[in-house]
Each structure stands twice: as C-alpha cells, then as structure tokens.
Amino acid sequence: MTLLFISFFLSAFGLSVMFLVYAYIYTRYKEQYMALWAGSILTCLLQTLLDLLMLSGSISLLVLLCYQLLSIGSSLLLVWGTCVFVGRQIPKWWLGAAILCTVVSNCGVLLGWPFTIYALPTSTFYGSTYIWTGFILYKYLYISHLVRCITVIPFILLGLHHFDFPFLRTIEWLSPWAYALDAILRVSIGICMLMMYSQQVRELLLESEKNLYLLAENARAIIYRFCLYPVRHFDYVSPSLINITGFTPREFYDNPVLPLQLIHPDDKPLFKKFIRSFVSPTQSLAIRILCKDHSVKWVELQNVTITNNDGMVTSLEGIARDITNRKHLEKEMCRLEGLHIVGQMAANLAHEIRNPLTTIRGYLQLMYKKQFKRDQERTLMMLQEVDRINTIITEYLALCKDKRVSLKKQQLNTILTQLYPLILADAKSLNQNVILELGLLPPILIDENEIRQLLINLVRNGLEAMQPNQTLTIYTYMQDDYAILAVQDQGTGIPSDILDEIGTPFFTTKECGTGLGLSVCYTIIERHQASLYIDSSPSGSIFYVQFNIAQS
C-alpha cells in the first residue's frame, strides 16, 4: 500500500510539472491553446484527488460520476486547445464520442459494473485525445524533425498507456508501476514542451531575422544604423544606397563622414539645425544631396535615437527616401495652380481692362493726327505703350483654362511650313539663322491657332537667347507612340536654379519680359494633353513638345 501511494503522488507530481510548464509558457507567450492545455491538466489534478479518495476506500456514487465527468472534461479541453493550435474548430465527431463515452461510463457506474468496464470508455477517449494531439503536433510544428519526434512520442505513449490503465490499476502489484509510468511520461511531456518552445522560438527568431534582412536588403529606401559610441561608424547600410546615391555601402563603411560631404552646401545649415533640435522619431527633414554622377536629388531623412541604460545616445537608426519625383510633382502642382489662378483672373479682368484701353487708344490716334510734331512724338509713345498693354492682355487671355479649343486632325509639319517664312524673317532681322528639319508624322488632334502661338513663343525665346550668326533648329520626328516637336537654340543654356522656375506666371529674366510666354506654352500644352521637356546645357537648350498619337 505504501508503494502505491508513493507512485500515486509521483503521478500527481508529473501532472503538477505539466501544469507549471503550460502555465509558464502561457504567461510568457500568451498562447491561448496553452491556457486550455493548462486547464486540462488542472482538471486532471482534480480527478487525481478523487482517485486518491477512491484508493482510500471512500467510494460513493457521486465520486465515481464526478471522476468520469472530469476525465471527459480534461480530454475535451485538450482537444479544444489542440484545435486552437491549428486554427480549427472542434470536430463534431469528438463531441459525439465524448457524449457517447460519458453516457456509457455513467450507465456503468449506475448499474454497478466493475471499474475495469465502466472506466474503459472514458480512459480510451482520454488516451485517444493524447495520441491525436501527438500526431497534430508532429504535422504542424515548424521545428527540426528530431525535436518534433522527441516532443510527440511522450504524448503518444501516454495515450497508449491510458488504454491499459483501467486494467493495470485493478492489479495490486502492477498498479504502482502504472502510476509511476504515468508520472514519468507526464514529466517527459513537460520537459519536451520546454525543449519544443525553446527550439520554436529560436527558429522564429532566425526566420524573423532573415525576413528583416531581406526586407532591408530589398527596400527602395535606404535603411541605416550609425553608431556614435565608442567610435563613430556605420553598422549597417542597405544596398538601395547604390540606386539613390551611386555610392556603395562599403564606401560608407570606410568613410563615416561621407554622408555629410554629400549634403548640398545650401542645405548643410538646415541639416545641422535638424540634428541639434532632434526630439522625436516623428521628425523628418527633406534635403538635397550630391550623387556620385554629380546629379542633385532630394531625400527625406527620418531618424530615431538609441540610448543605453544611462540615457546616453549610442546610435542613430533611420531611413532615407528618394523624394525627387515628389518634389518635382509639388513644383508642377504649384505651377499649375498658379496657371489656374491666373486663368481665372484673366477670364474676369482682361476684357474689362481692354474696354477702357480701346477708348484711350482711339482718342490718342485722334490727337496724333491733329497735334503738332512735338506732341505727336509723345502721343506716338503713348500709343506704343497702350499697344504693349494690349499685347500683354492678349497673352493673359491665352492663360484662361476654360478657353474653348477647336481640335482637328491636322499635319503638324504643314503648320510649321506655313509659319517658317515669318520665323525666318524674324531671325534675319536679328542676323540669325533658322533651320527646319521635318520628319514623317501622322495627322494629330491639334488647334492650329494655338500651335502657331506655342511655336512663336518657343522660337522667340530661342532667338532672344542666342547671339548674332547663331542658328536655331526646329525639327519633328516620331518616338514610339509620340510625335515630337523640338526647338533647339545655341544660347548659353538655362541655369539650374532658373530651370526650376520655368513656366511660373510672371517669372522672367528679360528686362522687358512679362513672364507669361512660357506660361502660355504650358497652358496650350495642357489643353492638348501633351508634355513639355527641357534639356539645357552651356551649349544651348532644347524644348521638346510631346504629342500622344494614341490619344489622337
């Protein structure tokens, strides 16, 4: 009897070990199925207390019924936790089997069957749940094959042991060994679960590290970590650095101050102010950088500081995004918004201004014919100024966004040929040359009057940018699905700071310019759903107007 009680308490100890392991894993990782498994073991411990009463001779009908119900309840909690582990609902056949086993066992208790007979259904059900759980774990655990086998074997052996447990318990000399074997298997399950979770956490950490590495390696933005202590150096820079700056990560590793050298000189004070006033990781800074090919790009920086236990900043982590296209888009949107505002103003004011100007001009013409010569010169000067105002208003009206255009399928080359004598005469007066080179183009949807105005504005800008005896070239050609009109001058080019302002209403570098010529060009191009591109260098500028043949 003493050996039986020792083995019984060993079984209770094994259950306690399993419960503590499950409870620990749940509190550490918050896995719901571990909470259900811990509940299953707790129910089994209550069943063991009833088993102790039965071994002590306190056998009653209520104790026997509760013993069977606790066994079924513990099994169902195990099945429920396993289903949560694989993300499925409890199969109905498990519920049906539980009900059937409960009814048979309780009927056996009420009818006074021997323990071996009425305990067999519930013990078989309990053992089946452990065997099923073992196979499920083997199938769905993402750990090494050896650790999976070591983990699931105790589950399967414990399930098989419960098949013979009702028989071994009734044999006096085998009963202690049955409880001892149960204790050994349960302690083994607890140890294996700790092993399994350690291995699984390690596998997940390695997988997460691999995924984060791939994410950083394939990201379009630059991801970096810069250590400040004890020696300043780059701990990591993602390979996207090459696509944005042209420099390799190795160059940044070898020269930690290289990023400071890349900052545009005009933006260095802004960068230093940003570093000094850095407070939170939500702050960002947009600056220009000088790339390896000497091009200028906009990047947006966002940093977060890493501190040690003493609160000292030890490193900076952050990302740098290429926002060059976004900056260009913002400028384009500002320019279009300016054109829209000017267009609205043109529609509302231009006609009202023209009416009094017509009256003034009429009286000035009358005065010019009847005044003396001294006054005629002054009157002529006033007439010229009125005509200049009228010209500005004409350009101003061309900016009206809602202007009605008459698009017809026409040959762009025909319009250029008709306009060429006028352009040539204008060039000859400035002692300059004009060459017309026309490629084969299909008919496209254009408004002839607007295209004439567009070409005249582009040509006059080109002629005014050149010195005498230089040549302006106008040519057309096909490129993919686009018809291209290009105007090339031999001037000194457009400075980069001025190039960004091209097309802004009222922006001009000419002494007598209105700043509306290119704005009118952009408005006409927008109404034709075309595009304007500028290629400028010290040897001259080329204005490309691109018409979409597919839309035509």
C-alpha positions, 0 to 999 in steps of 0.5 A, a space after each residue: 500500500 505504501 508503494 502505491 501511494 508513493 507512485 500515486 503522488 509521483 503521478 500527481 507530481 508529473 501532472 503538477 510539472 505539466 501544469 507549471 510548464 503550460 502555465 509558464 509558457 502561457 504567461 510568457 507567450 500568451 498562447 491561448 491553446 496553452 491556457 486550455 492545455 493548462 486547464 486540462 491538466 488542472 482538471 486532471 489534478 482534480 480527478 487525481 484527488 478523487 482517485 486518491 479518495 477512491 484508493 482510500 476506500 471512500 467510494 460513493 456514487 457521486 465520486 465515481 460520476 464526478 471522476 468520469 465527468 472530469 476525465 471527459 472534461 480534461 480530454 475535451 479541453 485538450 482537444 479544444 486547445 489542440 484545435 486552437 493550435 491549428 486554427 480549427 474548430 472542434 470536430 463534431 465527431 469528438 463531441 459525439 464520442 465524448 457524449 457517447 463515452 460519458 453516457 456509457 461510463 455513467 450507465 456503468 457506474 449506475 448499474 454497478 459494473 466493475 471499474 475495469 468496464 465502466 472506466 474503459 470508455 472514458 480512459 480510451 477517449 482520454 488516451 485517444 485525445 493524447 495520441 491525436 494531439 501527438 500526431 497534430 503536433 508532429 504535422 504542424 510544428 515548424 521545428 527540426 524533425 528530431 525535436 518534433 519526434 522527441 516532443 510527440 512520442 511522450 504524448 503518444 505513449 501516454 495515450 497508449 498507456 491510458 488504454 491499459 490503465 483501467 486494467 493495470 490499476 485493478 492489479 495490486 502489484 502492477 498498479 504502482 508501476 502504472 502510476 509511476 509510468 504515468 508520472 514519468 511520461 507526464 514529466 517527459 511531456 513537460 520537459 519536451 514542451 520546454 525543449 519544443 518552445 525553446 527550439 520554436 522560438 529560436 527558429 522564429 527568431 532566425 526566420 524573423 531575422 532573415 525576413 528583416 534582412 531581406 526586407 532591408 536588403 530589398 527596400 527602395 529606401 535606404 535603411 541605416 544604423 550609425 553608431 556614435 559610441 565608442 567610435 563613430 561608424 556605420 553598422 549597417 547600410 542597405 544596398 538601395 544606397 547604390 540606386 539613390 546615391 551611386 555610392 556603395 555601402 562599403 564606401 560608407 563603411 570606410 568613410 563615416 563622414 561621407 554622408 555629410 560631404 554629400 549634403 548640398 552646401 545650401 542645405 548643410 545649415 538646415 541639416 545641422 539645425 535638424 540634428 541639434 533640435 532632434 526630439 522625436 522619431 516623428 521628425 523628418 527633414 527633406 534635403 538635397 544631396 550630391 550623387 556620385 554622377 554629380 546629379 542633385 536629388 532630394 531625400 527625406 531623412 527620418 531618424 530615431 535615437 538609441 540610448 543605453 541604460 544611462 540615457 546616453 545616445 549610442 546610435 542613430 537608426 533611420 531611413 532615407 527616401 528618394 523624394 525627387 519625383 515628389 518634389 518635382 510633382 509639388 513644383 508642377 502642382 504649384 505651377 499649375 495652380 498658379 496657371 489656374 489662378 491666373 486663368 481665372 483672373 484673366 477670364 474676369 479682368 482682361 476684357 474689362 481692362 481692354 474696354 477702357 484701353 480701346 477708348 484711350 487708344 482711339 482718342 490718342 490716334 485722334 490727337 496724333 493726327 491733329 497735334 503738332 510734331 512735338 506732341 505727336 512724338 509723345 502721343 506716338 509713345 503713348 500709343 506704343 505703350 497702350 499697344 504693349 498693354 494690349 499685347 500683354 492682355 492678349 497673352 493673359 487671355 491665352 492663360 484662361 483654362 476654360 478657353 474653348 479649343 477647336 481640335 482637328 486632325 491636322 499635319 503638324 509639319 504643314 503648320 510649321 511650313 506655313 509659319 517658317 517664312 515669318 520665323 525666318 524673317 524674324 531671325 534675319 532681322 536679328 542676323 540669325 539663322 533658322 533651320 527646319 528639319 521635318 520628319 514623317 508624322 501622322 495627322 494629330 488632334 491639334 488647334 492650329 491657332 494655338 500651335 502657331 502661338 506655342 511655336 512663336 513663343 518657343 522660337 522667340 525665346 530661342 532667338 532672344 537667347 542666342 547671339 548674332 550668326 547663331 542658328 536655331 533648329 526646329 525639327 519633328 520626328 516620331 518616338 514610339 507612340 509620340 510625335 515630337 516637336 523640338 526647338 533647339 537654340 545655341 544660347 548659353 543654356 538655362 541655369 539650374 536654379 532658373 530651370 526650376 522656375 520655368 513656366 511660373 506666371 510672371 517669372 522672367 529674366 528679360 528686362 522687358 519680359 512679362 513672364 507669361 510666354 512660357 506660361 502660355 506654352 504650358 497652358 496650350 500644352 495642357 489643353 492638348 494633353 501633351 508634355 513639355 521637356 527641357 534639356 539645357 546645357 552651356 551649349 544651348 537648350 532644347 524644348 521638346 513638345 510631346 504629342 500622344 498619337 494614341 490619344 489622337 
